[in-house]
Amino acid sequence: MILIIGYGSFGRKVVNYAKILDKVVVIDKNASVFESLEKVDFNYIVGDASEKETLIKANIQDADTILVLTNEYEINKKIAELVSELNPKGYLIVRGIVKYPDLYSGIDVNKIIYPIECAAKEVIHEIEKSKLRRKLMDLKEIVMDVKVRHNNTTSENSKLLENNENSNRNVPFLIVMHNNPDPDSIASAMALKRIMGKWGVDADITYGGKIGFDENKAMVNLLGVKLTHIDNVNLENYEGIAVVDASSSKVLPIDTKTHKIDIIIDHHDNGDLTADYMDIQPDIGAASTILTGYLIHLNMTPKQDLATALYYAICTDTNYFKRKTSKKDFEAAGYLQDLMDPKTLEMIENPEMDTETMEILATAIINRKIIRSSIALSYVGMIKNRDALPKAADFLLKMEGITTTYVFGISENKIHISARTKDLRVDVGDIMKRAFGGGGHQNSAAASIDLGIFESVSDKDSLRTLVEEAIQTKILEVMGIGESGEKPN
């Protein structure tokens, strides 16, 4: 049973919603508020709820939820005291007064609500919806304009396209992911492609570099994501270009000076690019959260493959909600959780590990150097698969007493470094940036530097010694730690 005390304008609205959930009993001392009703589909009592007899008459002991919503704050306080005494197991919700923050001090109240604040939040929610609606109207307009231009170009050059054996599929849009795309960029591209498809516009997805990490490869294969490497793409065949999960020219596989970008959707704030449509939200933990919001607003319930991709992307980009995470990230993940495929997700998260990765993990353990009892540095030598470095850094972080790890190796004339930490006092993203021009997050980061003069060293042992000393010295210097492992005075 739900007991509601106070049947003013606010109380009436609450009753209208509450009676759908359970049996409702209402108390109000003014009989006229009930007489004006054409139909009464709830029980009510005319009486003063600040008197014990009235509450007992309403069977307060049977109520699992009690709401005190009158406009008289002193009366509300007295009622709350009586309710706590007569039904200590009930969930007590009371109406608060902003200028009296301590009104219910000492009373066992479960929730204080402020009607004006609730209304303001609802208005803000509607404003957010209106802004998203406008964004999607603008996005659709740009997408449709590109489609029209593409159709006109296709009509004018149909014979030329037919004779071009090296042309790509004749579609309007190319969705570009950043180099070496991660789950967030892949899922975001999938979602944008589906949205364009809803509007009758085809799109291809491309990337530069390679699909690294066993998990990313498993994601693409298990979900059947169709991607084309930029080396196999003729950019001239596309009228429009969209970029997801990136807004910096430095990480894209295309020359942004010669190719105009129409759409940018990203959650990073370090971009140097502009486009006709830009939705960049640095407070959001993943671009996939932004695209999930688009799908919800468009009433496009994502199919299982897309829901799984988006859910996994939000999880990985927020480090399973341990990294910077917004309320919208949690809401998007909660929405997707009921739509994604748990079995497929488990297979993506736990792919088979190749032999080289296992060997690099073993080498990282054997070659580890411990500094100040909690920092592990390890040189793993020459590697083909640099994606094994972050796995090794994560693996060393599981060792007892270790809170920060740096694993580095040589590949393609570069020294690649991966860093991890669970020490809140350490920001490896800042350390990698200051030491080697790299970057990342507080708890995970990476950097790559040219091998330089070390490239001429042919002896592996000598190369190992030189690289280890150079990398270790620079890391400890930026961390403010001396070679002895102690911080200087």
Sequence and secondary structure as in RCSB ss.txt:
>XXXX:A:sequence
MILIIGYGSFGRKVVNYAKILDKVVVIDKNASVFESLEKVDFNYIVGDASEKETLIKANIQDADTILVLTNEYEI
NKKIAELVSELNPKGYLIVRGIVKYPDLYSGIDVNKIIYPIECAAKEVIHEIEKSKLRRKLMDLKEIVMDVKVRH
NNTTSENSKLLENNENSNRNVPFLIVMHNNPDPDSIASAMALKRIMGKWGVDADITYGGKIGFDENKAMVNLLGV
KLTHIDNVNLENYEGIAVVDASSSKVLPIDTKTHKIDIIIDHHDNGDLTADYMDIQPDIGAASTILTGYLIHLNM
TPKQDLATALYYAICTDTNYFKRKTSKKDFEAAGYLQDLMDPKTLEMIENPEMDTETMEILATAIINRKIIRSSI
ALSYVGMIKNRDALPKAADFLLKMEGITTTYVFGISENKIHISARTKDLRVDVGDIMKRAFGGGGHQNSAAASID
LGIFESVSDKDSLRTLVEEAIQTKILEVMGIGESGEKPN
>XXXX:A:secstr
 EEEE  SHHHHHHHHHHTTTS EEEEES THHHHT S   SEEEES TTSHHHHHHTTGGG SEEEE  S HHH
HHHHHHHHHHH TTSEEEEE  TT TTTTTTS  SEEE HHHHHHHHHHHHHHHHHHHHHHHHHHHHHHHHHHHH
HHHHHHTHHHHHH TT     SEEEE  SS  HHHHHHHHHHHHHHHHTT  EEEEESS   SHHHHHHHHHHT 
  EEGGG  GGG SEEEEES   GGG SS TTTS   EEEES S      SEEEE TTSS HHHHHHHHHHHTT 
   HHHHHHHHHHHHHHTTTTTSS  HHHHHHHHHHHTTS HHHHHHHHS    HHHHHHHHHHHHT EEETTTE
EEEEEEE S TTHHHHHHHHHTTSTT  EEEEEEEETTEEEEEEEE  TT  HHHHHHHHHS EE SSEEEEEEE
 GGGGG   HHHHHHHHHHHHHHHHHHHHT  TTSS   
